[in-house]
């Protein structure tokens, strides 16, 4: 790796750490290790399973499908079970696409400015963008054996704190699981598998799915 690349990484790391006040030396080291281990790729594809436990219901709600993450566009969640559907999440809007191909705009950032911040957090969660996460969360980072890591995110006072108690991420080169503990007592667990970075560019069909 060239000296220029080392210098750029050091500058980025310094900017990231400056956004997290009162970090101990050990905590800063752990956070830096996580940042180095997570792959920052333009496109990532894979499978997901989701289990959501809702207060008052004995059995969890389960779903599974595939996801497509494009760093400059957004995330496409394609649910295959129990019911086929698709959700497209960008920084400007959330679209739902039904089995018959019909599309409906669920939310628009021009009408709900908070959506832009929430979507940015979703992109950061999916890609393991530690720098973005530290902007709105207090982060507890733990480096694990075998290039593994764990992040516990606790929202700082504000809109996010009204919705979540904590978000826990675990992974290695990629985010492998996300646990979301909501203020109302509900919790969601996402597991990711079968991740692939190839091809590094969106196919024509994939690009159209963001339209």
C-alpha positions in Angstrom: 0.0 0.0 0.0 1.4 3.4 -1.0 2.4 6.2 1.4 -0.4 8.3 -0.1 -3.0 5.7 0.7 -1.7 5.3 4.2 -1.9 9.1 4.7 -5.5 9.3 3.4 -6.5 6.4 5.7 -4.9 8.1 8.7 -6.7 11.4 7.9 -10.0 9.6 7.5 -9.5 7.7 10.8 -8.6 11.0 12.6 -11.8 12.6 11.3 -13.8 9.6 12.5 -12.3 9.6 16.0 -12.8 13.3 16.4 -16.5 12.7 16.1 -16.5 10.4 19.1 -15.7 12.4 22.3 -14.1 11.0 25.4 -13.0 7.7 23.8 -10.5 5.8 25.9 -7.3 4.7 24.1 -8.5 1.1 24.0 -11.9 2.0 22.7 -10.3 4.2 20.0 -8.0 1.2 19.0 -11.0 -1.1 18.8 -13.0 1.3 16.7 -10.0 1.8 14.3 -9.7 -2.0 14.0 -13.3 -2.4 13.1 -13.0 0.4 10.5 -10.1 -1.4 8.9 -11.8 -4.8 8.8 -15.1 -3.7 7.1 -15.0 -3.8 3.3 -16.1 -0.5 1.7 -17.3 -1.8 -1.7 -19.4 -0.1 -4.4 -21.9 -3.0 -4.7 -22.8 -5.8 -2.4 -25.4 -8.6 -2.9 -26.5 -11.3 -0.6 -29.3 -13.1 1.2 -31.1 -12.1 4.4 -33.4 -13.6 7.0 -35.4 -11.5 9.4 -37.1 -12.3 12.7 -39.2 -9.7 14.4 -40.6 -10.2 17.8 -43.5 -7.9 18.7 -44.8 -7.2 22.2 -48.0 -9.1 22.9 -47.4 -11.8 20.2 -46.0 -15.2 21.1 -44.5 -16.2 17.7 -42.0 -14.0 15.8 -42.6 -12.8 12.3 -40.1 -14.3 9.9 -39.2 -13.4 6.4 -36.3 -14.1 4.0 -35.1 -12.9 0.6 -32.2 -11.1 -1.1 -30.7 -7.6 -0.8 -28.7 -5.4 -3.2 -26.6 -2.5 -1.8 -25.3 0.1 -4.2 -23.3 2.7 -2.3 -24.2 5.6 -4.6 -27.9 4.6 -5.0 -29.4 2.7 -2.0 -30.6 -0.7 -0.9 -33.1 -3.0 -2.6 -34.8 -5.5 -0.3 -36.5 -8.3 -2.2 -38.6 -10.5 0.1 -39.3 -14.0 -1.2 -41.0 -15.5 1.8 -43.6 -15.5 3.2 -45.0 -13.0 0.5 -43.1 -11.7 -2.5 -42.5 -8.0 -2.4 -39.7 -5.5 -2.9 -38.7 -2.3 -1.0 -36.3 0.2 -2.5 -34.6 2.5 -0.1 -32.7 5.6 -1.3 -31.7 8.9 0.4 -34.7 10.6 -1.2 -37.5 8.1 -0.8 -38.8 4.6 0.0 -40.6 2.7 -2.7 -42.6 -0.5 -2.4 -43.0 -2.7 -5.4 -45.6 -5.4 -5.4 -45.7 -8.8 -7.1 -47.7 -7.4 -10.0 -45.0 -4.8 -10.7 -46.9 -1.8 -9.3 -44.9 0.7 -7.4 -46.0 3.0 -4.6 -44.0 5.8 -3.0 -44.2 5.2 0.8 -42.1 8.2 1.9 -40.6 11.2 0.2 -37.7 13.2 1.6 -39.0 16.4 0.2 -42.1 16.0 2.4 -40.3 14.4 5.4 -36.8 15.8 5.8 -36.0 13.4 8.6 -36.2 10.5 6.1 -32.8 11.6 4.7 -31.1 11.1 8.1 -32.8 7.7 8.7 -31.9 6.4 5.3 -28.3 7.5 5.8 -28.2 5.4 8.9 -29.7 2.4 7.1 -26.9 2.7 4.4 -24.3 2.9 7.2 -25.7 -0.1 9.0 -25.8 -2.2 5.8 -22.3 -1.3 4.7 -20.7 -1.1 8.1 -19.7 2.6 7.6 -18.3 3.2 11.1 -17.6 6.9 10.5 -21.2 7.6 9.6 -22.5 5.6 12.5 -20.4 7.5 15.1 -22.0 10.8 14.0 -25.4 9.9 15.6 -24.6 7.1 18.0 -22.4 6.4 21.0 -20.4 3.4 19.9 -19.0 0.5 21.9 -16.6 -1.3 19.6 -15.1 -4.8 20.2 -12.5 -6.5 18.1 -13.0 -10.3 18.0 -10.7 -13.1 16.9 -10.5 -14.1 13.3 -11.1 -10.6 11.9 -14.5 -10.5 13.7 -16.0 -7.5 15.4 -19.0 -6.2 17.3 -20.5 -2.7 17.6 -23.2 -1.7 20.0 -24.8 1.6 19.0 -26.8 3.7 21.5 -28.6 6.7 20.0 -27.7 10.1 21.2 -30.6 12.3 22.4 -33.0 13.1 19.5 -35.3 11.4 17.1 -33.4 8.2 16.9 -33.3 7.8 20.7 -37.1 8.0 20.8 -37.3 5.0 18.5 -34.4 2.7 19.6 -32.7 1.6 22.7 -29.7 0.1 20.9 -28.6 -1.4 17.6 -26.0 -4.2 17.7 -23.9 -5.2 14.6 -21.6 -8.1 14.2 -19.5 -9.1 11.3 -16.0 -9.5 9.7 -15.4 -8.2 6.2 -19.1 -7.6 5.9 -22.0 -7.0 8.4 -23.3 -10.5 9.2 -26.0 -9.6 11.7 -28.0 -6.6 12.9 -30.1 -6.6 16.1 -32.5 -3.7 16.7 -33.9 -3.2 20.2 -36.8 -0.7 20.0 -38.1 1.5 22.7 -41.6 -0.1 22.6 -40.2 -3.5 23.5 -40.1 -4.9 19.9 -36.9 -6.3 18.5 -35.6 -7.4 15.1 -32.8 -9.7 14.2 -31.3 -9.7 10.6 -28.9 -12.3 9.4 -27.0 -11.9 6.2 -25.3 -14.6 4.1 -24.0 -15.4 0.6 -22.5 -12.0 0.2 -20.8 -11.2 -3.1 -19.0 -8.1 -4.5 -19.0 -9.3 -8.1 -19.7 -7.8 -10.5 -18.5 -4.6 -9.0 -21.0 -2.6 -11.2 -24.7 -2.8 -11.3 -26.2 -4.7 -14.1 -28.7 -2.9 -16.3 -31.6 -4.8 -14.6 -30.3 -3.9 -11.2 -29.9 -0.2 -12.0 -33.5 -0.1 -13.3 -34.7 -1.4 -9.9 -33.8 1.9 -8.3 -35.9 3.9 -10.8 
